[in-house]
Amino acid sequence: MWPAKYSVSIRTLRADALFVSALQRSDEPSVDQVQQAITAAVRAFGRAGCAERVAQEFGDHSETAVIRMRWARAVTHEAFTETAPDPDPRPDADPLLVVGPRLPAGETSDSPGRAA
């Protein structure tokens, strides 16, 4: 039998790795601690190993695994979300900009046959 191939998103891998790490919710980990725990788990178990351990926990302790996975997903999202500062709007910019459909070349919204 051939091994099954699967595609895992980076978000899933990070959540799985945090899930199987020794880090606990009660530790109230910092972003650095979360990132280090994920790195350590991936190095120790690999992608497939993290997924296998998650599956094992869901099989053995599904009620607590659900809670831990929700925590792992939320914490990894916070730890890896890049927050870019919002650019300051131009002082003369309209607060609401409505963009209409793109018209074919040579036509304007005032062309005959078009409703204004």
C-alpha positions in Angstrom: 0.0 0.0 0.0 1.3 3.5 -0.9 1.5 6.1 1.8 -1.3 8.7 1.5 -0.2 12.2 0.4 -1.8 15.2 1.8 -1.5 18.9 1.4 -1.4 20.9 4.6 -1.6 24.7 4.8 0.9 26.5 6.9 -1.9 27.6 9.2 -2.9 24.0 9.8 0.7 22.9 10.3 1.2 25.7 12.9 -2.0 24.8 14.8 -1.1 21.1 14.8 2.4 21.8 16.0 1.2 24.1 18.8 -1.5 21.5 19.7 1.1 18.8 20.2 3.7 21.0 21.9 4.1 21.1 25.7 2.9 24.7 25.8 -0.3 25.1 27.8 -3.1 27.6 27.6 -2.7 28.3 31.4 0.9 29.4 30.6 -0.5 32.5 28.8 2.3 32.2 26.3 3.9 35.2 24.6 4.1 35.4 20.8 7.8 34.4 21.0 6.9 31.4 23.2 4.3 30.3 20.7 6.6 30.6 17.7 9.4 28.7 19.6 7.0 25.9 20.6 5.8 25.5 17.0 9.3 25.4 15.7 10.4 22.8 18.3 7.3 20.6 17.6 7.9 20.6 13.9 11.6 19.8 14.3 10.8 17.0 16.7 7.8 15.4 15.0 7.7 16.7 11.4 4.6 17.6 9.6 3.2 14.1 9.5 4.1 13.4 13.1 2.2 16.5 14.3 -0.8 15.5 12.3 -0.6 11.9 13.6 -0.5 13.1 17.2 -3.4 15.4 16.7 -5.4 12.5 15.2 -4.5 10.3 18.1 -5.6 12.9 20.6 -8.9 13.4 18.8 -9.4 9.7 18.9 -8.5 9.3 22.5 -9.8 12.5 24.1 -12.1 14.2 21.6 -13.8 16.6 24.1 -10.5 18.1 25.3 -8.9 17.9 21.9 -11.6 20.2 20.5 -10.9 22.8 23.1 -7.2 22.6 22.7 -7.4 22.9 18.9 -9.6 26.0 19.2 -7.0 27.5 21.5 -4.1 26.5 19.2 -5.8 27.9 16.1 -6.6 31.2 17.8 -3.2 31.6 19.3 -1.3 30.8 16.1 -3.5 33.2 14.2 -2.6 35.9 16.6 1.1 35.0 16.7 1.5 35.0 12.9 -0.9 37.8 11.8 1.1 40.7 10.4 -0.5 43.9 11.3 0.3 46.6 8.8 -0.4 50.2 9.8 -3.3 51.7 7.9 -2.0 54.5 5.6 -3.3 57.9 6.5 -6.0 59.0 4.1 -5.3 62.1 2.0 -6.9 65.1 3.6 -8.8 65.8 0.4 -10.0 62.3 -0.1 -13.7 61.4 -0.1 -14.6 59.2 2.9 -16.7 57.1 0.5 -15.5 56.2 -2.9 -17.9 54.3 -5.2 -16.4 52.5 -8.2 -18.7 51.6 -11.0 -18.3 48.9 -13.7 -15.5 49.4 -16.2 -16.9 50.7 -19.5 -15.7 49.6 -22.9 -13.2 52.0 -24.5 -14.7 55.1 -25.9 -17.9 54.9 -23.9 -18.8 57.0 -20.9 -21.6 56.8 -18.4 -23.3 59.7 -20.4 -23.3 57.7 -23.7 -26.6 57.4 -25.5 -28.5 54.2 -24.5 -27.0 54.2 -21.0 -28.9 55.1 -17.9 -27.2 57.8 -15.9 
